[in-house]
Amino acid sequence: MIKLSVMYPAGPDAVFDHAYYRDVHMPLLKQRMGASCRRYSIDQGMAGVTPGSAPAFLAMCHVYCDSVEALMAGIGPHAAELAADLANFTNVTPVQQISAVVTEEA
């Protein structure tokens, strides 16, 4: 299992529409990726670990796939459409990372 994490850094002029992201963008991603996307989660930044500090990221999403190949096959044909949708919910350039999921516990 692998995970694509897309992280949206916080900043003084950063704008992020969490409702659009939750209700439109991520369901669009799931629809376009089909079975390649096993599941996804969305995080909304609340705070840093120091009391009263701002979060490092406004939001993050984590997209779980069976392999890097499955991720690329699912997202590749729709990458331009998904990237164009960013303007509808943020002015932030996201940071992306692919990780191997080593373990999960419930």
C-alpha positions in Angstrom: 0.0 0.0 0.0 1.2 3.5 -0.8 -0.1 6.9 0.1 0.0 10.2 -1.8 -0.1 13.1 0.7 -1.0 16.5 -0.7 -0.2 19.2 1.9 -1.3 22.9 1.7 1.1 25.1 3.7 -0.3 27.8 5.9 0.8 31.4 5.4 -0.3 34.9 6.0 -2.1 35.3 2.6 -3.1 31.6 2.2 -6.8 31.0 1.4 -8.4 27.5 1.5 -12.1 26.6 1.1 -12.5 23.5 3.2 -16.1 22.9 2.2 -15.3 22.9 -1.5 -12.3 20.6 -1.0 -14.4 18.1 1.0 -17.6 18.3 -1.1 -16.3 18.8 -4.6 -12.6 18.4 -5.2 -11.9 15.1 -3.3 -15.1 13.4 -4.6 -14.0 14.4 -8.1 -10.6 12.9 -7.5 -12.2 9.7 -6.2 -14.5 9.5 -9.2 -11.8 10.1 -11.7 -9.4 7.6 -10.1 -12.0 4.9 -9.7 -10.8 1.7 -8.2 -7.2 3.0 -8.2 -8.1 5.1 -5.2 -8.7 2.6 -2.4 -9.7 5.4 0.0 -8.8 8.9 1.0 -8.8 11.1 4.1 -8.8 14.9 4.6 -7.1 16.7 7.5 -7.9 20.3 8.4 -5.0 22.1 10.2 -6.0 23.3 13.7 -2.8 24.4 15.4 0.9 23.7 15.9 2.1 21.8 18.9 3.2 24.9 20.8 0.1 26.4 22.5 -1.4 29.2 20.5 0.7 28.5 17.4 -0.7 28.3 13.9 -0.8 25.0 12.0 2.0 24.3 9.5 -0.6 23.2 6.9 -4.1 24.5 6.3 -5.2 21.1 5.0 -3.9 17.8 3.8 -5.3 14.8 1.9 -4.0 11.3 1.9 -4.9 9.1 -1.1 -4.3 5.4 -0.6 -3.5 3.1 -3.5 -2.2 -0.5 -3.9 1.0 0.7 -5.7 2.7 3.7 -7.3 1.7 2.2 -10.7 -2.0 2.2 -9.6 -1.7 5.8 -8.4 -0.2 6.9 -11.7 -2.7 5.0 -13.8 -5.6 6.4 -11.8 -4.5 10.0 -11.5 -2.3 10.5 -14.6 -5.0 10.9 -17.2 -6.8 13.4 -14.9 -3.9 15.4 -13.5 -4.5 18.5 -15.6 -8.2 18.6 -14.7 -7.5 18.1 -11.0 -4.7 20.7 -11.0 -6.9 23.3 -12.7 -9.5 22.8 -10.0 -7.1 24.1 -7.3 -8.0 27.7 -8.2 -11.5 26.9 -7.0 -10.5 26.3 -3.4 -7.0 27.7 -2.7 -4.2 30.1 -3.7 -1.6 27.8 -2.1 0.9 25.6 -4.1 0.7 22.2 -2.5 3.6 20.0 -1.4 3.2 16.4 -2.5 4.8 13.2 -1.2 4.4 9.5 -2.0 5.1 7.2 0.9 5.0 3.5 1.6 2.5 2.7 4.3 4.6 0.6 6.7 1.9 -0.1 9.2 -1.7 0.9 10.2 -3.4 0.4 13.5 -7.0 1.1 14.4 
